[in-house]
């Protein structure tokens, strides 16, 4: 019961503090802006030195055995960091439309032009083989070959992806969006 009362007091104090702060800011806008500017200027030197690291290694000390082992394996086998690109259509409910499919084709082709990126490192619907053979050959077509335009072709892609369940949740979200 005492813990509940203490939390309630803390909540009231926080709500009261921010209520008083907002009333002060409304009554004294010039002072408030001046204080905000001073705080921003005081933080600027630190912000310039700020480094944002989004990899998992940022969460673990650099000399941890796990990090050293990971670094050794990556170096020994030439494993680079992976980058995931999300394509989310805004005009339709799913990716099975000509514009989105073409965008995936174009992005995949552009990624292959990046220096140091090999074809094995770019994995997308545009690079993965389908069930179908290229006409007159025994080579498999890619999932997005030839460029898909008609509703029937897009529906065939949807069906192929459903049948190749491996891509669901990896290259295509479970709901196809």
C-alpha positions as CSV (number, residue, x, y, z in Angstrom):
1,X,0.0,0.0,0.0
2,X,2.9,2.4,0.8
3,X,4.5,1.7,-2.5
4,X,1.3,2.5,-4.3
5,X,1.0,5.8,-2.4
6,X,4.6,6.7,-3.1
7,X,4.1,6.1,-6.8
8,X,0.9,8.2,-6.7
9,X,2.8,11.0,-5.0
10,X,5.6,10.8,-7.6
11,X,3.1,10.9,-10.4
12,X,1.3,13.9,-9.0
13,X,4.6,15.7,-8.5
14,X,5.7,15.0,-12.1
15,X,2.3,16.1,-13.5
16,X,2.4,19.2,-11.3
17,X,5.9,20.0,-12.3
18,X,5.2,19.8,-16.1
19,X,2.0,21.8,-15.6
20,X,3.9,24.6,-13.8
21,X,6.6,24.4,-16.5
22,X,4.1,24.8,-19.3
23,X,2.3,27.7,-17.6
24,X,5.7,29.4,-17.0
25,X,6.6,28.9,-20.7
26,X,3.3,30.5,-21.8
27,X,3.7,33.5,-19.4
28,X,7.4,34.0,-20.3
29,X,8.0,33.0,-23.9
30,X,11.2,35.0,-24.4
31,X,12.8,33.6,-21.3
32,X,11.8,30.1,-22.2
33,X,13.2,30.5,-25.7
34,X,16.5,32.0,-24.3
35,X,16.9,29.1,-21.9
36,X,16.2,26.5,-24.6
37,X,18.7,28.2,-26.9
38,X,21.3,28.2,-24.1
39,X,20.7,24.5,-23.4
40,X,21.0,23.7,-27.1
41,X,24.3,25.7,-27.4
42,X,25.7,24.0,-24.3
43,X,24.9,20.5,-25.7
44,X,26.2,21.3,-29.2
45,X,29.9,20.4,-28.6
46,X,28.8,17.0,-27.2
47,X,26.4,16.4,-30.1
48,X,29.1,17.0,-32.6
49,X,31.2,14.2,-31.0
50,X,28.2,11.9,-30.7
51,X,28.6,8.6,-32.5
52,X,25.5,6.5,-33.4
53,X,26.3,2.8,-33.6
54,X,23.4,0.6,-34.6
55,X,25.2,-2.7,-34.7
56,X,25.0,-5.3,-32.0
57,X,28.7,-4.9,-31.2
58,X,27.8,-1.4,-29.7
59,X,26.0,-3.2,-26.9
60,X,28.9,-5.4,-25.8
61,X,32.4,-4.3,-24.6
62,X,34.9,-4.6,-27.6
63,X,37.2,-6.9,-25.7
64,X,34.4,-9.4,-24.8
65,X,35.3,-13.0,-25.9
66,X,32.1,-13.2,-28.0
67,X,33.0,-10.1,-30.0
68,X,36.5,-11.3,-30.6
69,X,35.3,-14.7,-31.7
70,X,32.7,-13.0,-34.0
71,X,35.4,-10.7,-35.5
72,X,37.7,-13.7,-36.1
73,X,34.9,-15.7,-37.9
74,X,33.9,-12.7,-40.0
75,X,37.5,-12.1,-41.0
76,X,38.4,-15.7,-41.6
77,X,35.3,-16.4,-43.8
78,X,34.9,-12.9,-45.3
79,X,31.4,-12.3,-43.8
80,X,30.4,-8.7,-44.1
81,X,27.6,-7.0,-42.2
82,X,24.2,-7.4,-43.7
83,X,22.0,-4.5,-44.7
84,X,18.2,-5.0,-45.1
85,X,16.2,-2.7,-47.3
86,X,12.4,-2.6,-46.8
87,X,10.1,-1.8,-49.7
88,X,6.7,-0.9,-48.5
89,X,4.1,0.2,-51.1
90,X,1.9,3.2,-50.1
91,X,-0.7,3.2,-52.9
92,X,-1.8,-0.5,-52.6
93,X,-2.4,-3.1,-50.0
94,X,0.4,-5.4,-51.0
95,X,3.6,-5.6,-53.0
96,X,2.0,-7.5,-55.9
97,X,1.7,-4.5,-58.3
98,X,3.8,-3.5,-61.3
99,X,5.3,-0.4,-59.7
100,X,6.5,-2.1,-56.5
101,X,7.8,-5.2,-58.4
102,X,9.7,-2.9,-60.8
103,X,11.2,-0.9,-57.9
104,X,12.5,-4.2,-56.4
105,X,14.1,-5.0,-59.7
106,X,15.7,-1.6,-60.1
107,X,17.0,-1.4,-56.5
108,X,18.5,-4.9,-56.8
109,X,20.3,-3.8,-60.0
110,X,21.6,-0.6,-58.4
111,X,22.9,-2.5,-55.3
112,X,24.9,-4.7,-57.6
113,X,26.6,-1.5,-58.9
114,X,28.0,-0.6,-55.5
115,X,31.7,-1.1,-55.3
116,X,32.6,-4.2,-53.3
117,X,29.1,-5.7,-53.5
118,X,29.0,-9.2,-55.2
119,X,26.0,-10.8,-56.8
120,X,25.9,-13.4,-54.0
121,X,25.4,-10.6,-51.4
122,X,22.3,-9.2,-53.0
123,X,19.3,-11.3,-52.2
124,X,15.8,-10.2,-53.4
125,X,12.9,-11.4,-55.4
126,X,14.8,-10.0,-58.4
127,X,17.8,-12.3,-57.8
128,X,16.1,-15.5,-56.6
129,X,15.3,-18.3,-59.1
130,X,11.7,-19.4,-59.7
131,X,10.2,-22.7,-60.8
132,X,10.2,-21.6,-64.4
133,X,12.9,-22.1,-67.1
134,X,14.0,-19.4,-69.4
135,X,12.5,-20.0,-72.8
136,X,14.7,-22.4,-74.9
137,X,17.2,-23.0,-72.1
138,X,17.6,-25.2,-69.0
139,X,18.4,-22.1,-66.9
140,X,15.8,-21.0,-64.3
141,X,14.2,-17.6,-64.6
142,X,14.5,-15.2,-61.7
143,X,11.3,-14.6,-59.7
144,X,10.7,-11.1,-61.4
145,X,11.7,-12.1,-64.9
146,X,10.5,-11.0,-67.3
147,X,9.2,-7.7,-65.9
148,X,5.8,-8.5,-64.5
149,X,2.9,-6.2,-65.6
150,X,-0.4,-8.0,-65.9
151,X,-2.6,-9.0,-63.0
152,X,-2.2,-12.7,-64.1
153,X,1.6,-12.5,-64.0
154,X,1.5,-10.8,-60.5
155,X,-1.0,-13.5,-59.3
156,X,1.4,-16.2,-60.6
157,X,4.2,-14.5,-58.6
158,X,2.0,-14.5,-55.5
159,X,1.2,-18.2,-56.0
160,X,4.8,-19.1,-56.6
161,X,5.9,-17.3,-53.4
162,X,3.1,-19.1,-51.5
163,X,4.4,-22.5,-52.9
164,X,8.0,-21.6,-52.0
165,X,7.3,-21.0,-48.4
166,X,11.0,-20.3,-47.7
167,X,10.5,-16.7,-49.0
168,X,7.6,-15.9,-46.7
169,X,8.8,-13.9,-43.8
170,X,12.3,-13.4,-45.4
171,X,11.9,-11.8,-48.8
172,X,8.2,-11.2,-48.5
173,X,6.2,-10.4,-45.3
174,X,3.7,-13.0,-44.2
175,X,0.8,-10.7,-45.3
176,X,2.4,-9.8,-48.6
177,X,2.7,-6.1,-47.7
